[in-house]
Amino acid sequence: MNRIILIFLFFIICFSAISQDARIITVSFIPTIDDINVKLDEDIIIDPVQHYKINISKLKFYVSHLSFYKNEKLLWQDNVAAHLMDAANDMSIKLIIKNNIDFNAIKFGLGVDSITNVSGALDGDLDPLKGMYWTWQSGYVNFKLEGTMPDKNWVNQKFEYHLGGYSGENNAYNSISLKTENSDLINIQFDAGKFLSDWYVGAHPNIMSPGKIAVDFSKILASCFSIK
């Protein structure tokens, strides 16, 4: 009987030690325009005099291979293939890390990498029912942004950006590395206003398939993420 009690106490002590070392880190993605948090289907006034406004109706993108680094040394990597961020829902990823790591950078992929794409339609956040899958030939949509903003004549114009592509020169996947503090709460800002101003919708209001222009837009898109 005493032996059973000792074994039971041993496992409690071991579990307690693991729990104390475990760490929960929340990575939140915050879409903004002019430092104003984006809410779907709500106007954001950019110029109160001209009544210049942007309205975003859809914003979804994949975040993959979340990793933490210390001076370029990999300390920990998420084993989930990809997380779908949707502005219609909570855009946070909670990571349970068993070791209390000390990091100074976070890295992630924007989109779904080529290996995952050629694995066929998957489940979870990669389920085609999530609305982020084209066909087996084109693969997953890395990023969706839809809404309205004025054109050069101050007339509201609709824009739709469905950016993706994984094969050869049409590979629109991008890796992003950001310096950050060793914190349990990391806020990553996506500056939608910067993206829309760098690529004015009047010139390319719709991108709906893989190709060179989708790759070019995706590179600009990757530069719009920063630690907030």
C-alpha positions as CSV (number, residue, x, y, z in Angstrom):
1,M,0.0,0.0,0.0
2,N,2.8,2.4,0.9
3,R,4.5,1.6,-2.3
4,I,1.4,2.5,-4.3
5,I,1.2,5.8,-2.4
6,L,4.8,6.6,-3.1
7,I,4.4,5.9,-6.9
8,F,1.3,8.1,-6.9
9,L,3.2,10.9,-5.2
10,F,6.1,10.5,-7.7
11,F,3.8,11.1,-10.6
12,I,2.1,14.1,-9.0
13,I,5.5,15.7,-8.4
14,C,6.6,15.0,-12.0
15,F,3.4,16.4,-13.4
16,S,3.7,19.5,-11.2
17,A,7.2,20.1,-12.5
18,I,6.1,19.8,-16.1
19,S,3.2,22.1,-15.5
20,Q,5.4,24.7,-13.9
21,D,7.7,24.6,-16.9
22,A,4.9,24.8,-19.4
23,R,4.1,28.2,-20.9
24,I,1.0,29.5,-22.8
25,I,1.9,32.1,-25.4
26,T,-0.9,33.9,-27.3
27,V,-0.1,35.3,-30.7
28,S,-2.8,37.8,-31.9
29,F,-3.1,39.3,-35.4
30,I,-4.6,42.8,-35.4
31,P,-5.7,44.3,-38.7
32,T,-5.5,48.1,-38.8
33,I,-6.0,51.0,-41.1
34,D,-4.2,54.2,-40.0
35,D,-3.8,52.6,-36.5
36,I,-7.6,52.1,-36.3
37,N,-8.6,48.5,-35.6
38,V,-10.5,47.0,-38.5
39,K,-14.0,45.7,-37.9
40,L,-15.7,44.0,-40.8
41,D,-18.4,45.9,-42.7
42,E,-17.7,49.2,-40.8
43,D,-16.5,52.3,-42.5
44,I,-13.1,53.7,-41.5
45,I,-12.8,57.4,-42.3
46,I,-9.3,58.2,-43.7
47,D,-9.9,61.8,-44.7
48,P,-12.8,63.5,-42.8
49,V,-12.7,66.5,-45.2
50,Q,-13.1,64.5,-48.4
51,H,-14.9,61.8,-46.5
52,Y,-12.4,59.2,-47.8
53,K,-13.3,55.8,-46.3
54,I,-12.5,52.2,-46.6
55,N,-14.8,49.3,-45.8
56,I,-13.5,45.8,-45.4
57,S,-16.0,43.0,-45.7
58,K,-13.7,40.0,-45.6
59,L,-10.2,39.3,-44.3
60,K,-8.8,35.8,-44.0
61,F,-5.3,34.4,-44.3
62,Y,-3.2,31.4,-43.3
63,V,-0.4,31.5,-40.8
64,S,2.0,28.5,-40.9
65,H,5.1,27.2,-39.2
66,L,5.0,29.6,-36.2
67,S,8.5,29.5,-34.7
68,F,10.4,31.2,-31.9
69,Y,14.1,32.1,-32.2
70,K,16.9,33.5,-30.0
71,N,19.6,35.2,-32.1
72,E,18.7,33.2,-35.2
73,K,18.7,29.9,-33.3
74,L,15.4,27.9,-33.5
75,L,14.0,27.2,-30.1
76,W,10.5,26.0,-30.8
77,Q,8.2,25.3,-33.8
78,D,4.5,24.8,-33.9
79,N,3.5,21.3,-35.2
80,V,0.2,22.6,-36.7
81,A,0.4,22.8,-40.5
82,A,-1.5,26.1,-40.8
83,H,-3.8,28.3,-38.7
84,L,-6.6,30.2,-40.5
85,M,-7.0,33.8,-39.3
86,D,-10.4,35.2,-39.9
87,A,-11.4,38.8,-39.0
88,A,-15.0,37.5,-38.5
89,N,-13.6,35.5,-35.5
90,D,-11.0,35.7,-32.8
91,M,-7.6,36.1,-34.6
92,S,-5.5,34.6,-31.9
93,I,-3.4,31.5,-31.7
94,K,-2.7,30.0,-28.3
95,L,0.5,27.9,-28.1
96,I,1.3,25.6,-25.3
97,I,5.0,25.3,-24.9
98,K,6.4,22.7,-22.4
99,N,9.7,24.6,-21.9
100,N,10.0,28.1,-20.7
101,I,11.9,29.4,-23.7
102,D,13.7,32.8,-23.9
103,F,13.2,34.2,-27.4
104,N,13.7,37.5,-29.2
105,A,12.1,36.8,-32.6
106,I,9.1,35.1,-34.1
107,K,8.9,33.7,-37.6
108,F,5.9,32.4,-39.6
109,G,4.8,31.7,-43.1
110,L,2.1,33.7,-44.7
111,G,0.1,31.2,-46.6
112,V,0.2,27.4,-47.1
113,D,3.6,26.0,-48.2
114,S,4.0,23.8,-51.3
115,I,4.4,20.5,-49.4
116,T,1.0,21.0,-47.7
117,N,-0.5,22.0,-51.0
118,V,0.5,18.8,-52.7
119,S,-0.9,16.8,-49.8
120,G,-4.4,17.4,-51.2
121,A,-7.4,18.8,-49.4
122,L,-7.0,18.4,-45.6
123,D,-9.2,18.9,-42.5
124,G,-9.3,21.4,-39.6
125,D,-8.4,24.9,-40.7
126,L,-7.3,23.5,-44.1
127,D,-10.8,22.0,-44.7
128,P,-12.0,23.2,-48.2
129,L,-15.3,24.1,-46.5
130,K,-13.5,27.0,-44.9
131,G,-13.6,28.7,-48.3
132,M,-9.8,28.9,-48.8
133,Y,-9.2,26.2,-51.4
134,W,-9.3,26.6,-55.1
135,T,-8.6,23.2,-56.8
136,W,-5.9,20.6,-56.6
137,Q,-4.2,22.4,-59.5
138,S,-4.2,25.9,-57.8
139,G,-4.1,24.7,-54.2
140,Y,-5.0,26.9,-51.3
141,V,-5.8,30.6,-51.1
142,N,-3.1,32.1,-48.8
143,F,-4.9,35.4,-48.3
144,K,-8.3,37.0,-48.9
145,L,-9.2,40.7,-48.6
146,E,-12.4,42.1,-49.9
147,G,-14.2,45.5,-49.5
148,T,-14.7,48.9,-51.0
149,M,-12.7,52.1,-51.2
150,P,-12.9,55.2,-53.5
151,D,-11.2,55.3,-56.8
152,K,-9.5,58.3,-58.3
153,N,-12.9,59.8,-59.1
154,W,-14.0,59.3,-55.4
155,V,-16.5,56.7,-56.4
156,N,-16.6,53.6,-54.2
157,Q,-15.0,50.7,-56.0
158,K,-15.1,47.1,-54.9
159,F,-11.8,45.2,-54.5
160,E,-11.2,41.5,-54.2
161,Y,-7.7,40.0,-53.5
162,H,-7.5,36.2,-53.4
163,L,-3.8,35.6,-53.4
164,G,-2.2,32.2,-53.6
165,G,-0.2,29.8,-55.8
166,Y,2.5,27.3,-54.8
167,S,4.1,26.0,-57.9
168,G,7.4,27.3,-59.5
169,E,7.4,31.0,-60.4
170,N,3.8,31.3,-59.1
171,N,4.7,30.5,-55.5
172,A,3.1,33.2,-53.5
173,Y,4.1,31.9,-50.0
174,N,6.2,34.2,-47.9
175,S,8.2,33.8,-44.7
176,I,8.1,36.7,-42.2
177,S,10.5,37.3,-39.3
178,L,9.8,39.9,-36.6
179,K,11.9,41.0,-33.6
180,T,9.8,40.8,-30.4
181,E,10.1,40.8,-26.6
182,N,10.0,37.6,-24.7
183,S,6.4,37.9,-23.8
184,D,3.4,35.6,-23.2
185,L,1.3,38.0,-25.4
186,I,2.5,38.9,-28.9
187,N,0.4,41.3,-30.9
188,I,1.2,41.3,-34.7
189,Q,-0.3,44.2,-36.7
190,F,-1.4,43.8,-40.3
191,D,-1.5,47.2,-41.8
192,A,-4.3,46.9,-44.4
193,G,-4.1,50.6,-45.2
194,K,-0.4,50.3,-46.2
195,F,-1.2,47.4,-48.5
196,L,-4.1,49.2,-50.2
197,S,-2.1,52.4,-50.6
198,D,0.9,50.6,-52.0
199,W,-1.2,48.8,-54.6
200,Y,-4.0,51.2,-55.5
201,V,-7.2,49.4,-56.3
202,G,-7.8,51.5,-59.4
203,A,-5.0,49.7,-61.2
204,H,-5.7,46.1,-60.0
205,P,-9.0,45.9,-58.2
206,N,-9.3,42.1,-58.6
207,I,-6.8,39.3,-58.3
208,M,-8.5,35.9,-58.1
209,S,-5.9,33.4,-59.3
210,P,-2.2,32.4,-59.1
211,G,0.2,34.3,-61.3
212,K,3.0,36.9,-61.4
213,I,0.9,39.7,-60.1
214,A,-0.3,37.6,-57.2
215,V,3.3,36.9,-56.3
216,D,4.1,40.6,-56.5
217,F,1.2,41.6,-54.3
218,S,2.1,38.8,-51.8
219,K,5.6,40.2,-51.4
220,I,4.2,43.6,-50.6
221,L,1.6,42.0,-48.3
222,A,4.4,40.4,-46.3
223,S,5.9,43.8,-45.6
224,C,2.7,45.0,-43.9
225,F,3.1,42.8,-40.8
226,S,4.9,44.2,-37.7
227,I,4.9,43.9,-33.9
228,K,2.4,46.2,-32.4
